[in-house]
Amino acid sequence: MVGPVRPQFVLFGSSIVQLSFSNGGWGAILADVYARKADILLRGYYGWNSRRAIEVLDHVFPKDAATQPSLIITYFGGNDSMGPHPSGLGPHVPLPEYIENMRKIVIHLQSLSDSTRLIFLTCPPVDEDRVNKNTSEFLSHLVRTNELCQKYAEACVKLCQELDVKVVDLFTAFQRRDNWTTDCFTDGVHLSAEGSKIVVAEILKVLKEAEWKPSLHWTSMPTEFSEDSPYDLVAADGKTTLNPSDWTFHRAIQWN
């Protein structure tokens, strides 16, 4: 491991997580926002459901690890909520089992340390028209509907409220935006840059409002090696230097 050791923020989930550094994704945005403050670690697995997640929990998040994450952002539900295949194969997980699987994930993550904080993301809606048009010679017909997505999203919210875990209701958040079906997805399911901006805004809102000590909102966290230095850029007066450690002018969005 390279040093100095920073707080670790782990993104754990299915393809919405694995692809979060693609297409201006939300993981990449968080990595920029938390530059010199926290390490964003990606643990995303394309196509996974909550069943596969609980099979590897001890491997991804061992309880005896020397360093435990400061924050874990977890997303499962989009694949679980797909309609069942007649063969019994595929990612579908019945709603009661999904709820219990997510409960097991919460309990395991809460056990890692007293200072590990959790945020869960619900499945977002999908663009049903595009999903139904995206047929493939390699895949059986995929059943994705917003009726199913909503049931799993509401179950995730209810469980998190029961277990006192922070949750972002992406199913509702996306639909607050005009033209969300066309703007927020690359293929009707996976997120575009615009969709990812919604995810980041909702996560940062939770982090800003959470009464966690220490705060994990980026504006409250120290910046690594931020001391003034004679090697900093020389100011216009030719006599002093300007410390660039916390400059954010390069960001198209000034996140708060």
C-alpha positions as CSV (number, residue, x, y, z in Angstrom):
1,M,0.0,0.0,0.0
2,V,1.2,3.5,-0.8
3,G,1.1,6.1,1.9
4,P,0.1,8.2,3.7
5,V,-2.9,6.1,4.6
6,R,-6.1,8.0,3.8
7,P,-9.7,7.2,4.8
8,Q,-11.1,4.5,2.5
9,F,-14.4,4.9,0.8
10,V,-15.5,1.6,-0.8
11,L,-18.1,1.4,-3.5
12,F,-19.7,-2.1,-3.4
13,G,-22.3,-3.4,-5.7
14,S,-23.2,-4.6,-9.2
15,S,-22.7,-3.0,-12.6
16,I,-23.9,0.4,-11.5
17,V,-20.8,0.3,-9.3
18,Q,-18.4,-1.4,-11.6
19,L,-19.1,1.1,-14.4
20,S,-19.0,4.1,-12.0
21,F,-15.6,5.2,-13.4
22,S,-16.9,5.0,-17.0
23,N,-18.9,7.7,-19.0
24,G,-18.2,10.4,-16.5
25,G,-19.4,8.1,-13.7
26,W,-20.3,8.8,-10.1
27,G,-17.3,6.9,-8.8
28,A,-14.9,9.0,-10.9
29,I,-16.6,12.2,-9.7
30,L,-16.3,11.2,-6.1
31,A,-12.6,10.4,-6.7
32,D,-12.1,13.9,-8.0
33,V,-14.1,15.5,-5.2
34,Y,-12.2,13.6,-2.5
35,A,-8.7,14.0,-4.2
36,R,-6.1,14.3,-1.4
37,K,-8.8,13.5,1.2
38,A,-9.9,9.9,0.8
39,D,-9.2,6.9,-1.4
40,I,-12.2,5.7,-3.4
41,L,-12.0,1.9,-3.8
42,L,-14.1,0.1,-6.4
43,R,-15.6,-3.3,-5.6
44,G,-18.2,-3.5,-8.4
45,Y,-19.3,-6.8,-10.1
46,Y,-21.2,-6.7,-13.3
47,G,-24.4,-8.7,-13.3
48,W,-24.3,-9.6,-9.6
49,N,-27.3,-9.9,-7.3
50,S,-27.6,-9.9,-3.5
51,R,-27.1,-13.7,-3.4
52,R,-23.7,-13.5,-4.9
53,A,-22.8,-10.5,-2.7
54,I,-23.4,-12.4,0.6
55,E,-21.3,-15.2,-0.7
56,V,-18.2,-13.0,-0.8
57,L,-18.8,-10.6,2.0
58,D,-16.0,-12.1,4.2
59,H,-13.6,-11.9,1.3
60,V,-14.4,-8.3,0.2
61,F,-14.8,-7.1,3.8
62,P,-12.8,-9.3,6.2
63,K,-13.5,-8.5,9.8
64,D,-9.8,-9.0,10.8
65,A,-8.5,-6.5,8.2
66,A,-5.8,-4.1,9.7
67,T,-7.7,-1.1,8.3
68,Q,-11.4,-0.9,7.9
69,P,-13.3,1.5,5.5
70,S,-14.5,4.8,6.8
71,L,-17.4,4.6,4.4
72,I,-19.1,1.9,2.4
73,I,-21.6,2.8,-0.3
74,T,-23.6,-0.3,-1.3
75,Y,-25.9,-0.9,-4.3
76,F,-27.8,-4.1,-5.1
77,G,-31.3,-4.5,-6.4
78,G,-31.4,-3.7,-10.1
79,N,-30.6,-7.3,-11.0
80,D,-32.5,-8.9,-8.1
81,S,-35.6,-7.1,-9.4
82,M,-35.5,-8.5,-12.9
83,G,-38.3,-10.8,-13.7
84,P,-37.7,-14.6,-13.1
85,H,-36.6,-16.7,-16.1
86,P,-38.6,-19.9,-16.7
87,S,-35.4,-22.0,-16.4
88,G,-34.8,-20.8,-12.8
89,L,-31.4,-19.4,-13.9
90,G,-30.5,-15.8,-13.9
91,P,-30.2,-12.9,-11.5
92,H,-33.8,-12.6,-10.2
93,V,-34.1,-12.9,-6.4
94,P,-37.6,-13.0,-4.8
95,L,-38.3,-9.8,-2.8
96,P,-38.5,-11.5,0.6
97,E,-35.1,-13.1,0.0
98,Y,-33.6,-9.8,-1.3
99,I,-34.7,-8.1,1.9
100,E,-33.0,-10.7,4.0
101,N,-29.9,-10.7,1.9
102,M,-29.6,-7.0,2.3
103,R,-30.1,-7.3,6.0
104,K,-27.2,-9.7,6.2
105,I,-25.1,-7.3,4.2
106,V,-25.9,-4.4,6.6
107,I,-25.2,-6.5,9.7
108,H,-21.9,-7.7,8.3
109,L,-20.8,-4.2,7.3
110,Q,-21.9,-2.7,10.6
111,S,-19.7,-5.3,12.4
112,L,-16.5,-4.2,10.8
113,S,-15.8,-1.3,13.1
114,D,-17.6,1.4,15.2
115,S,-16.3,4.1,12.8
116,T,-17.4,2.5,9.5
117,R,-20.3,4.4,8.1
118,L,-22.8,3.1,5.6
119,I,-24.9,4.5,2.7
120,F,-27.1,2.2,0.7
121,L,-28.4,3.1,-2.8
122,T,-31.8,1.8,-4.1
123,C,-32.1,0.7,-7.7
124,P,-33.0,3.6,-10.0
125,P,-35.8,3.5,-12.5
126,V,-35.2,2.2,-16.0
127,D,-36.2,3.5,-19.5
128,E,-38.5,0.7,-20.3
129,D,-38.9,1.6,-23.9
130,R,-35.1,1.4,-24.5
131,V,-34.7,-1.8,-22.5
132,N,-37.4,-3.5,-24.5
133,K,-35.8,-2.4,-27.8
134,N,-32.3,-3.5,-26.7
135,T,-32.5,-7.2,-27.8
136,S,-29.4,-9.4,-28.0
137,E,-28.7,-12.6,-29.9
138,F,-26.6,-13.6,-26.9
139,L,-29.2,-13.1,-24.1
140,S,-32.7,-14.3,-23.3
141,H,-35.3,-11.6,-23.1
142,L,-34.7,-9.4,-20.1
143,V,-37.7,-8.4,-18.0
144,R,-37.0,-5.0,-16.4
145,T,-40.0,-2.9,-15.3
146,N,-40.3,0.2,-13.2
147,E,-43.1,-1.6,-11.2
148,L,-40.5,-4.2,-10.1
149,C,-37.8,-1.6,-9.6
150,Q,-40.1,0.4,-7.3
151,K,-41.0,-2.6,-5.1
152,Y,-37.3,-3.4,-4.5
153,A,-36.4,0.3,-4.0
154,E,-39.1,0.8,-1.4
155,A,-38.1,-2.4,0.3
156,C,-34.5,-1.2,0.5
157,V,-35.6,2.2,1.9
158,K,-37.8,0.5,4.5
159,L,-35.0,-1.9,5.6
160,C,-32.5,0.9,6.0
161,Q,-34.9,2.9,8.1
162,E,-35.5,-0.1,10.3
163,L,-31.7,-0.7,10.7
164,D,-30.9,3.1,11.1
165,V,-28.7,3.1,7.9
166,K,-28.5,6.1,5.5
167,V,-30.2,5.4,2.2
168,V,-30.5,7.2,-1.1
169,D,-33.7,6.6,-2.9
170,L,-32.5,6.8,-6.5
171,F,-35.8,5.5,-7.8
172,T,-37.4,8.7,-6.6
173,A,-34.4,11.1,-7.2
174,F,-34.1,10.3,-10.9
175,Q,-37.7,10.9,-11.6
176,R,-37.5,14.5,-10.2
177,R,-35.5,15.4,-13.3
178,D,-37.2,16.3,-16.5
179,N,-36.4,14.0,-19.4
180,W,-34.8,11.4,-17.1
181,T,-35.5,8.5,-19.4
182,T,-33.5,10.0,-22.2
183,D,-30.8,11.9,-20.2
184,C,-29.8,9.6,-17.3
185,F,-28.9,6.3,-19.0
186,T,-26.5,5.0,-21.7
187,D,-28.7,2.0,-22.5
188,G,-31.9,2.4,-20.5
189,V,-30.3,0.8,-17.4
190,H,-26.7,1.9,-16.9
191,L,-25.9,5.5,-16.0
192,S,-24.9,8.3,-18.2
193,A,-22.8,11.2,-16.9
194,E,-26.1,13.1,-16.2
195,G,-27.5,10.1,-14.2
196,S,-24.2,9.9,-12.3
197,K,-24.4,13.6,-11.3
198,I,-27.7,12.8,-9.6
199,V,-26.1,10.0,-7.6
200,V,-23.2,12.2,-6.5
201,A,-25.5,15.0,-5.5
202,E,-27.6,12.7,-3.4
203,I,-24.6,11.0,-1.7
204,L,-23.0,14.4,-0.9
205,K,-26.3,15.6,0.6
206,V,-26.4,12.6,2.9
207,L,-22.7,13.1,3.9
208,K,-23.3,16.8,4.6
209,E,-26.4,16.2,6.7
210,A,-25.1,13.2,8.6
211,E,-24.2,13.9,12.2
212,W,-21.1,11.7,12.0
213,K,-18.0,12.5,13.9
214,P,-15.7,13.0,12.2
215,S,-17.7,14.3,9.3
216,L,-17.0,12.5,6.0
217,H,-18.2,15.4,3.8
218,W,-15.3,16.5,1.6
219,T,-15.3,20.2,2.8
220,S,-14.8,19.0,6.4
221,M,-12.0,16.6,5.8
222,P,-8.3,17.6,5.9
223,T,-6.4,17.9,2.6
224,E,-3.2,15.8,2.4
225,F,0.1,17.8,2.4
226,S,-1.7,21.1,2.3
227,E,0.9,23.2,4.1
228,D,2.2,26.4,2.5
229,S,5.4,26.0,0.7
230,P,8.0,28.3,-1.0
231,Y,7.7,25.9,-4.0
232,D,4.0,26.8,-4.6
233,L,3.1,29.0,-7.5
234,V,4.4,32.5,-7.3
235,A,1.7,35.1,-6.9
236,A,1.2,38.2,-9.1
237,D,3.1,40.4,-6.6
238,G,6.2,38.4,-7.2
239,K,6.9,38.1,-3.5
240,T,4.5,35.5,-2.1
241,T,3.1,32.1,-3.2
242,L,-0.3,30.7,-3.7
243,N,-1.2,27.4,-2.2
244,P,-3.2,25.3,-4.7
245,S,-4.0,22.4,-2.4
246,D,-7.8,23.2,-2.2
247,W,-8.4,24.7,-5.6
248,T,-11.6,23.4,-7.3
249,F,-12.0,25.8,-10.2
250,H,-11.3,22.9,-12.7
251,R,-14.6,21.3,-11.8
252,A,-17.6,21.9,-14.1
253,I,-19.8,21.5,-11.0
254,Q,-18.8,23.1,-7.7
255,W,-20.1,20.3,-5.5
256,N,-21.3,21.2,-2.0
